Amino acid sequence: MTDAAHPFDLAVRLAAAGEGVWAGRTHPAYGNMVGPFGGVIAATLLNAALSHPLRLGDPLALTVNYAAPVADGDFRITAAPARTNRSTQHWTLALTQGDEAMITATAVFAQRRETWTATEAGFPQVPGWQTLARAAPVPAAAWTGRYSLRFAHGGLDLAPDAQGTDSTTLVWAQDDPPRPLDFLSLAAICDVFYPRIFIRRPVFVPAGTVSMTIYFHADAARLAAQGEAPVLGAARASHFGKGYHDQMAEIWSRDGLLLATSHQVVYFKE
């Protein structure tokens, strides 16, 4: 964990509340239009597993299902290892408020070892971080002020009757204030992309993530080497229809190493 004074660390902070149970509270700095930012919810769930005394290895995969909007205030997270194998450990997690399950999740941790390595995805060719202007935060979504987002392509430009040509976004992202990258902040950054429906068809409609899966390709040492440097995010959709669209995303280090990929399914209403 880094300096607890950072807003992100305050937002994902948990207190032990029993065996496999943690208590947390939403943080206004990461509020969204409805409830808290989905990325910080994912990071908080991951933190419960990371904090568990039985946890082995580093995060390999995290799937978060947003069953209901999380209300501002207190919540509880349960985390339990479902099975531990020689190289992987499987977890079940849930976030509840009162007697209601708001979020369900699973995670896989792994004992990584050195093997043959190759990356088939290509590092996007975009202007450098320092050459692009920071996008203005969205007033109705406080979390957008907690990231410096610099768009090379596919920024948020909502306009009546507009029609985008594609759903691709290429954006440099950095915590504000800057914070060393770790598994928690990487999980949150995987969700900094606005819904693809806003990019492909730039008008505001109600939209929200239903399920998100993150695959971590970097180990703790690789993330530590990243430090506070910005990361490059690339996202696009492959299909829109019948009230849902998908999203595929990549998170790259500034020196061209693939840190994580993610997939989402997003609800939208017209």
C-alpha positions as CSV (number, residue, x, y, z in Angstrom):
1,M,0.0,0.0,0.0
2,T,1.2,3.5,-0.7
3,D,0.6,6.7,1.3
4,A,-2.8,6.4,2.9
5,A,-3.4,10.2,2.4
6,H,-3.9,9.6,-1.4
7,P,-7.6,9.8,-2.3
8,F,-7.4,6.5,-4.0
9,D,-6.0,4.7,-1.0
10,L,-8.7,6.2,1.1
11,A,-11.4,5.0,-1.3
12,V,-10.2,1.4,-1.4
13,R,-9.3,1.2,2.3
14,L,-10.9,-1.7,4.3
15,A,-11.0,-2.6,8.0
16,A,-11.2,-6.2,9.1
17,A,-14.7,-7.0,10.4
18,G,-14.5,-10.7,11.0
19,E,-13.1,-13.8,9.4
20,G,-13.1,-13.1,5.7
21,V,-15.1,-9.9,6.1
22,W,-14.0,-6.3,5.5
23,A,-15.8,-3.1,6.1
24,G,-15.5,-0.1,3.7
25,R,-17.0,3.2,2.9
26,T,-17.5,5.0,-0.5
27,H,-15.4,8.1,-1.0
28,P,-16.9,11.2,-2.6
29,A,-13.7,11.8,-4.7
30,Y,-14.6,8.7,-6.8
31,G,-18.3,9.3,-7.2
32,N,-20.0,8.7,-10.5
33,M,-23.3,9.8,-11.9
34,V,-25.0,6.9,-10.0
35,G,-23.0,5.5,-7.1
36,P,-19.2,5.2,-7.0
37,F,-16.9,4.8,-10.0
38,G,-16.9,1.2,-11.1
39,G,-13.1,1.0,-11.3
40,V,-12.7,1.9,-7.6
41,I,-15.4,-0.7,-6.8
42,A,-13.3,-3.4,-8.6
43,A,-10.1,-2.2,-6.9
44,T,-11.8,-2.4,-3.5
45,L,-13.0,-6.0,-4.1
46,L,-9.5,-6.9,-5.2
47,N,-8.1,-5.3,-2.1
48,A,-10.2,-7.7,0.1
49,A,-8.6,-10.7,-1.5
50,L,-5.1,-9.1,-1.5
51,S,-5.5,-8.4,2.2
52,H,-6.6,-11.9,3.2
53,P,-4.1,-13.8,5.2
54,L,-4.6,-16.9,3.0
55,R,-3.9,-15.2,-0.2
56,L,-1.1,-16.7,-2.3
57,G,0.5,-15.1,-5.4
58,D,-0.4,-12.1,-7.5
59,P,-3.7,-11.2,-9.2
60,L,-4.1,-13.0,-12.6
61,A,-7.8,-12.3,-13.3
62,L,-10.7,-10.4,-11.8
63,T,-14.3,-10.5,-12.8
64,V,-16.8,-8.0,-11.3
65,N,-20.5,-8.2,-11.8
66,Y,-22.3,-5.0,-11.1
67,A,-25.7,-6.4,-9.9
68,A,-27.0,-3.1,-8.4
69,P,-25.8,0.5,-7.9
70,V,-23.8,0.9,-4.7
71,A,-25.2,3.6,-2.5
72,D,-23.0,6.2,-0.9
73,G,-22.0,5.1,2.5
74,D,-20.9,1.9,4.3
75,F,-20.6,-1.5,2.8
76,R,-19.1,-4.9,3.6
77,I,-17.0,-7.3,1.4
78,T,-16.7,-11.0,2.0
79,A,-13.7,-12.8,0.4
80,A,-13.0,-16.5,0.6
81,P,-10.6,-18.8,-1.3
82,A,-12.7,-21.4,-3.1
83,R,-9.7,-23.6,-4.1
84,T,-6.0,-23.4,-4.0
85,N,-4.0,-25.4,-6.5
86,R,-0.2,-25.6,-7.1
87,S,0.0,-22.5,-9.2
88,T,-3.4,-20.8,-8.9
89,Q,-5.8,-19.7,-6.2
90,H,-9.5,-19.1,-6.9
91,W,-11.6,-16.6,-4.9
92,T,-15.2,-15.7,-4.5
93,L,-16.1,-12.1,-3.4
94,A,-19.3,-10.1,-2.7
95,L,-20.1,-6.5,-1.7
96,T,-23.2,-6.1,0.3
97,Q,-25.1,-3.2,1.8
98,G,-27.6,-4.2,4.5
99,D,-28.9,-7.6,3.5
100,E,-28.5,-7.0,-0.2
101,A,-25.8,-8.2,-2.6
102,M,-24.8,-5.3,-4.7
103,I,-21.7,-6.7,-6.4
104,T,-20.5,-10.2,-7.0
105,A,-17.0,-11.1,-8.1
106,T,-14.4,-13.8,-8.6
107,A,-10.6,-13.5,-8.7
108,V,-7.7,-15.8,-9.6
109,F,-4.3,-15.4,-8.1
110,A,-1.2,-17.1,-9.5
111,Q,2.4,-18.0,-8.6
112,R,4.1,-16.6,-11.7
113,R,7.3,-18.1,-13.1
114,E,9.7,-17.2,-15.9
115,T,8.7,-18.6,-19.3
116,W,8.9,-17.8,-23.0
117,T,7.2,-14.4,-23.6
118,A,5.7,-12.8,-26.6
119,T,3.1,-10.0,-27.1
120,E,1.0,-10.1,-30.3
121,A,-0.9,-6.9,-29.6
122,G,0.8,-3.8,-31.0
123,F,1.6,-0.7,-28.9
124,P,-0.6,2.1,-30.3
125,Q,1.3,4.9,-32.1
126,V,0.1,8.1,-30.5
127,P,1.5,11.5,-29.6
128,G,3.4,11.6,-26.4
129,W,1.8,12.4,-23.0
130,Q,3.3,15.8,-22.7
131,T,2.1,17.0,-26.1
132,L,-1.6,16.5,-25.3
133,A,-3.8,18.7,-23.2
134,R,-5.6,17.2,-20.2
135,A,-9.3,16.7,-20.8
136,A,-11.7,18.7,-18.5
137,P,-13.4,16.6,-15.8
138,V,-17.0,15.7,-16.2
139,P,-18.9,17.7,-13.5
140,A,-21.4,15.0,-12.8
141,A,-18.7,12.3,-12.4
142,A,-16.3,13.3,-9.6
143,W,-13.9,10.4,-10.4
144,T,-12.9,12.0,-13.7
145,G,-11.2,14.7,-11.6
146,R,-9.0,12.0,-10.0
147,Y,-7.3,11.1,-13.3
148,S,-5.3,13.2,-15.7
149,L,-6.8,11.9,-19.0
150,R,-5.1,13.1,-22.3
151,F,-6.9,11.8,-25.4
152,A,-5.1,11.1,-28.6
153,H,-8.3,9.8,-30.2
154,G,-11.9,9.2,-29.1
155,G,-12.4,11.7,-26.3
156,L,-15.8,12.6,-24.9
157,D,-17.6,15.0,-27.2
158,L,-21.3,14.6,-26.8
159,A,-23.4,16.5,-29.4
160,P,-27.0,16.1,-30.5
161,D,-27.5,14.1,-33.7
162,A,-23.8,13.4,-33.9
163,Q,-22.4,10.2,-35.4
164,G,-19.0,8.9,-34.6
165,T,-17.0,6.9,-37.2
166,D,-15.7,4.3,-34.7
167,S,-15.7,3.5,-31.0
168,T,-11.9,3.5,-30.5
169,T,-10.3,5.6,-27.7
170,L,-6.6,6.1,-27.2
171,V,-5.8,7.9,-24.0
172,W,-2.9,8.5,-21.6
173,A,-4.0,8.2,-18.0
174,Q,-2.4,9.0,-14.7
175,D,-3.8,9.2,-11.1
176,D,-4.2,12.7,-9.8
177,P,-2.3,13.3,-7.7
178,P,0.3,11.0,-9.2
179,R,0.5,7.6,-7.4
180,P,2.8,4.6,-8.0
181,L,1.0,2.0,-10.0
182,D,0.1,-1.3,-8.3
183,F,-2.6,-3.9,-8.8
184,L,-5.3,-1.9,-7.2
185,S,-4.8,1.3,-9.2
186,L,-4.3,-0.8,-12.4
187,A,-7.6,-2.5,-11.8
188,A,-9.3,0.9,-11.5
189,I,-7.6,2.3,-14.6
190,C,-9.0,-0.5,-16.6
191,D,-12.4,1.2,-16.2
192,V,-11.4,4.8,-17.0
193,F,-12.9,4.5,-20.5
194,Y,-16.3,6.1,-21.1
195,P,-19.0,3.8,-22.4
196,R,-18.3,3.0,-26.0
197,I,-21.9,4.1,-26.9
198,F,-20.8,7.7,-26.0
199,I,-18.0,7.5,-28.5
200,R,-19.6,5.7,-31.4
201,R,-22.9,7.7,-31.2
202,P,-21.9,10.8,-29.1
203,V,-25.2,11.5,-27.4
204,F,-25.9,11.0,-23.7
205,V,-28.0,7.9,-22.9
206,P,-28.2,6.0,-19.6
207,A,-25.4,3.4,-19.6
208,G,-23.4,1.3,-17.2
209,T,-21.1,-1.7,-16.9
210,V,-22.9,-4.9,-16.2
211,S,-19.8,-7.1,-16.0
212,M,-16.0,-6.5,-16.3
213,T,-13.1,-8.9,-16.5
214,I,-9.5,-7.8,-16.1
215,Y,-6.5,-9.9,-17.0
216,F,-3.2,-8.8,-15.4
217,H,-0.2,-9.4,-17.5
218,A,2.4,-7.7,-15.3
219,D,3.7,-8.9,-12.0
220,A,4.4,-6.8,-8.9
221,A,8.0,-6.1,-9.9
222,R,6.9,-4.8,-13.4
223,L,4.3,-2.5,-11.8
224,A,6.8,-1.2,-9.3
225,A,9.1,-0.3,-12.2
226,Q,6.3,1.7,-13.8
227,G,6.2,4.1,-10.8
228,E,4.0,7.1,-11.2
229,A,4.4,7.3,-15.0
230,P,1.3,7.6,-17.1
231,V,-0.1,4.5,-18.9
232,L,-1.6,4.3,-22.3
233,G,-5.1,2.9,-22.7
234,A,-6.8,1.7,-25.8
235,A,-10.4,0.6,-26.0
236,R,-13.0,-0.3,-28.6
237,A,-16.3,-2.1,-29.0
238,S,-17.1,-4.9,-31.5
239,H,-20.9,-4.7,-31.4
240,F,-23.8,-2.6,-30.3
241,G,-27.4,-3.8,-30.2
242,K,-30.5,-4.8,-28.2
243,G,-29.4,-2.6,-25.3
244,Y,-25.8,-3.8,-24.8
245,H,-22.4,-3.4,-26.2
246,D,-19.0,-4.9,-25.4
247,Q,-15.7,-3.2,-24.8
248,M,-12.2,-4.6,-25.2
249,A,-9.3,-2.6,-23.7
250,E,-5.6,-2.7,-23.3
251,I,-3.4,-0.8,-20.7
252,W,0.3,-0.2,-21.8
253,S,3.3,1.1,-19.9
254,R,4.9,4.2,-21.4
255,D,7.8,2.0,-22.7
256,G,5.4,-0.3,-24.6
257,L,4.8,-3.3,-22.2
258,L,1.3,-4.7,-22.0
259,L,0.2,-4.4,-18.4
260,A,-3.4,-5.6,-18.5
261,T,-6.3,-6.3,-20.8
262,S,-10.0,-6.1,-20.0
263,H,-13.4,-7.0,-21.4
264,Q,-16.8,-5.5,-20.4
265,V,-20.4,-5.8,-21.3
266,V,-22.3,-2.5,-20.9
267,Y,-26.0,-1.8,-20.7
268,F,-27.4,1.3,-22.6
269,K,-30.9,2.6,-22.9
270,E,-32.5,4.9,-25.5
